[in-house]
Amino acid sequence: MIVDFIAFVSLVLGWLIIGLLALSIYKKRVNKPKLWKVIIVIYIGLFSFSFNLDLFGTLIKFAILPLGVWVLYFVLKTKENRWEMYRRYAWLGFLGNYIFLGVTLLTIPLQHMLYPQDEASTYIANVKHAEIISTHSSGENVVLKQDTLQKQINELEPESIHAQTWYYDISTINEKENISEKFPYQLVGFTPKWGGGKKYVSNIYVESDGKGLLIMTPKQQLYFRTDKSVLGGESK
C-alpha cells in the first residue's frame, strides 16, 4: 500500500488544531449544540471555491469563496437562532482550509529532508523482490544482481542527461541497420522509500551496460551511474 506519510501527518495536525479551536468555542457557549452536529457543520464549512498551486512539488490549495458557509447560512437562517448557534463553527470550517495550508507549508521542508528528490534511494529503497525485464529486441537474457544494486543505491549521485547525444548515437546505429536501444531493460518489483506517496512512484530503465539507471517520475527524469554493473547473465 502506498502511503504519503507527510500528507497524513499534515491531515492529523490540521484536524487536531481545528478540534481544539472548536472545543474552545464550545466551552464558551451557553447554549451548546450537539457535538455530532458541530462536526457536520465544520466539515461542510470546509467546502470552498479554491485554486491549486504546485509549490516545490507539493500541491497547495488556496480557498477563496466559502461555499460551505453560504450553504449553511441559507439552510439555517430559516430556523430561529440556528445560524447564530452554528455560525462560528461554520466559519471555523472555512478557516480550516488555511489551517491545512499552513501545516502543509510547514511540512514542505520536512518532505524534502525525508524524501530528497535528487537521491536514488527515494525511488529505489528495496530491491529484494526486484527483477529485470527486457523492453527492446536488443536486450539480452540478463538477471538483476540484487545485492550489487542494493549496496550502491545510497551512494549514487545524479548525472546530466545528454538527451541529444543519446539520440544521435541511436540514430547513427539505426543508419547502419544495427538497431539498438540505450536503455533496453526495465527494473520492476522494487519499492520506493516508505511514506513517500505516489509522487515518488517511478519507472526505472537500465542501460545496456548495466551501470546506468534512468528514473522517470511524473515530474522529472534522473540519471545515475553505478560503479559496478547490476546485470548478470549475458550482460556486457
C-alpha positions in Angstrom: 0.0 0.0 0.0 1.3 3.4 -1.0 1.2 5.8 1.9 2.0 9.6 1.9 3.4 10.0 5.4 3.8 13.8 5.2 0.3 14.3 3.9 -1.0 12.0 6.7 0.8 14.0 9.4 -0.5 17.3 7.9 -4.0 16.0 8.0 -3.8 14.8 11.6 -2.2 18.1 12.8 -4.8 20.1 10.9 -7.7 18.3 12.3 -6.2 18.5 15.8 -5.9 22.2 15.6 -9.5 22.6 14.3 -10.7 20.3 17.1 -9.0 22.3 19.8 -10.4 25.6 18.4 -13.9 24.0 18.2 -13.6 22.8 21.8 -12.7 26.3 22.9 -15.7 27.8 21.1 -17.9 25.1 22.5 -16.9 25.7 26.1 -17.6 29.4 25.9 -21.2 29.0 24.6 -24.1 28.9 27.0 -26.4 27.1 24.6 -24.4 24.2 23.5 -25.4 22.3 20.3 -24.9 18.5 19.9 -21.3 17.6 19.2 -22.2 15.5 16.2 -24.0 18.5 14.6 -20.9 20.7 15.3 -18.7 18.2 13.5 -21.0 18.1 10.5 -21.2 21.9 10.3 -17.4 22.3 10.5 -17.0 19.7 7.7 -19.5 21.4 5.5 -17.8 24.7 6.2 -14.6 23.4 4.7 -16.1 23.3 1.2 -14.9 26.2 -0.8 -14.1 27.5 -4.2 -10.3 27.1 -4.4 -7.4 27.2 -6.8 -4.4 24.9 -6.7 -0.7 25.8 -6.9 2.3 23.5 -7.2 4.9 24.7 -4.7 8.2 22.8 -4.6 6.5 19.6 -5.8 3.6 19.9 -3.3 0.1 20.7 -4.3 -1.1 23.8 -2.3 -4.8 24.6 -2.1 -5.9 28.3 -1.6 -9.5 28.7 -0.5 -11.2 31.8 -1.9 -15.0 31.6 -1.6 -16.7 30.0 1.4 -19.3 27.8 -0.4 -20.0 25.6 2.6 -20.6 28.6 4.8 -23.1 30.0 2.3 -25.0 26.8 2.1 -25.2 26.5 5.9 -26.4 30.1 6.1 -29.3 29.7 3.7 -30.3 26.4 5.4 -30.0 27.6 9.0 -31.3 31.1 8.6 -34.9 29.9 8.2 -34.8 28.4 11.7 -34.8 30.6 14.8 -31.3 31.2 16.3 -29.9 28.2 14.4 -27.5 30.3 12.3 -26.3 32.2 15.4 -25.7 28.9 17.2 -23.6 27.4 14.4 -22.1 30.5 12.7 -18.7 30.3 14.4 -18.4 26.6 13.7 -19.2 27.2 10.0 -16.5 29.9 9.7 -14.1 27.6 11.6 -14.7 25.1 8.9 -13.7 27.6 6.2 -10.7 28.7 8.4 -9.7 25.1 8.4 -8.6 25.4 4.8 -6.0 27.9 5.8 -5.0 25.8 8.8 -4.3 22.9 6.5 -2.5 25.2 4.2 -0.3 26.5 7.0 0.5 23.0 8.2 1.3 21.9 4.7 3.7 24.8 4.2 5.5 24.0 7.5 5.9 20.3 6.4 7.4 21.1 3.0 11.0 21.3 4.4 10.4 18.0 6.2 9.2 16.5 3.0 12.4 17.4 1.2 14.5 16.3 4.1 13.0 12.9 4.4 12.5 12.4 0.6 15.2 14.2 -1.4 14.1 14.3 -5.0 17.6 14.0 -6.4 18.6 10.8 -4.5 18.1 7.4 -6.0 17.2 5.9 -2.6 14.0 7.9 -2.5 12.7 6.0 -5.6 14.5 2.6 -5.0 14.6 1.7 -1.4 14.3 -2.0 -1.6 15.1 -4.4 -4.5 14.6 -7.7 -2.6 11.8 -8.7 -5.0 13.0 -6.7 -8.0 13.9 -8.2 -11.4 14.8 -7.1 -14.9 12.6 -7.4 -17.9 13.7 -6.7 -21.5 11.8 -3.9 -23.2 13.6 -3.9 -26.6 14.8 -6.5 -29.0 18.4 -5.5 -28.5 18.1 -6.6 -24.8 19.8 -9.8 -23.8 18.8 -12.6 -21.4 20.0 -11.0 -18.2 19.2 -11.1 -14.5 19.4 -8.5 -11.8 22.2 -8.6 -9.2 20.1 -7.5 -6.3 22.9 -7.3 -3.7 25.0 -5.2 -6.1 22.3 -2.7 -6.7 21.2 -2.5 -3.1 24.7 -1.8 -1.8 25.1 1.1 -4.3 21.7 2.8 -4.0 22.7 5.2 -1.2 26.0 6.2 -2.9 24.5 7.2 -6.3 24.8 10.8 -7.4 22.6 12.3 -10.2 24.4 13.0 -13.5 23.4 15.1 -16.5 21.1 13.7 -19.1 22.6 14.1 -22.5 19.4 13.5 -24.5 20.7 15.0 -27.8 23.9 12.9 -27.7 21.9 9.7 -26.9 19.5 10.4 -29.7 22.4 11.0 -32.1 24.1 7.8 -31.1 20.9 5.7 -31.6 20.2 7.4 -34.9 23.8 6.6 -36.1 23.3 2.9 -35.1 20.0 2.8 -36.9 21.5 4.1 -40.1 23.9 1.1 -40.0 20.8 -1.2 -39.7 22.1 -2.4 -36.3 19.1 -1.4 -34.3 19.9 -0.8 -30.6 18.5 0.8 -27.5 20.4 2.7 -24.8 18.0 1.5 -22.1 16.7 -1.9 -23.2 15.8 -3.1 -19.7 13.3 -2.1 -17.1 13.5 -2.6 -13.4 10.3 -4.0 -11.8 9.3 -5.2 -8.4 11.3 -2.6 -6.4 9.7 -0.5 -3.7 10.3 3.3 -3.1 11.0 4.7 0.3 8.1 4.1 2.7 5.8 7.0 3.2 6.8 8.9 0.0 3.4 8.6 -1.6 2.6 8.3 -5.3 4.7 11.2 -6.3 7.8 9.0 -5.9 6.5 6.0 -7.8 8.6 5.8 -10.9 9.6 3.8 -14.0 13.2 2.8 -13.9 15.2 1.8 -17.0 18.6 0.2 -17.0 21.3 1.0 -19.5 22.7 -1.8 -21.8 26.0 -1.9 -19.9 24.1 -2.4 -16.6 25.6 0.7 -15.0 23.1 3.4 -16.0 19.8 4.0 -14.3 17.2 6.3 -15.8 14.5 7.1 -13.3 11.3 8.6 -14.8 8.8 10.2 -12.3 5.6 12.0 -13.2 7.5 15.3 -13.0 11.2 14.7 -13.8 13.9 12.4 -15.1 17.0 11.4 -13.2 20.1 9.6 -14.4 22.5 7.7 -12.2 25.7 5.7 -12.9 26.7 2.8 -10.7 30.3 1.7 -10.2 29.5 -2.0 -10.9 27.1 -3.5 -13.3 23.8 -4.5 -11.8 23.2 -7.0 -14.5 24.3 -10.7 -14.6 24.0 -13.5 -17.1 24.8 -12.4 -20.7 25.2 -8.7 -19.7 28.2 -6.9 -21.1 
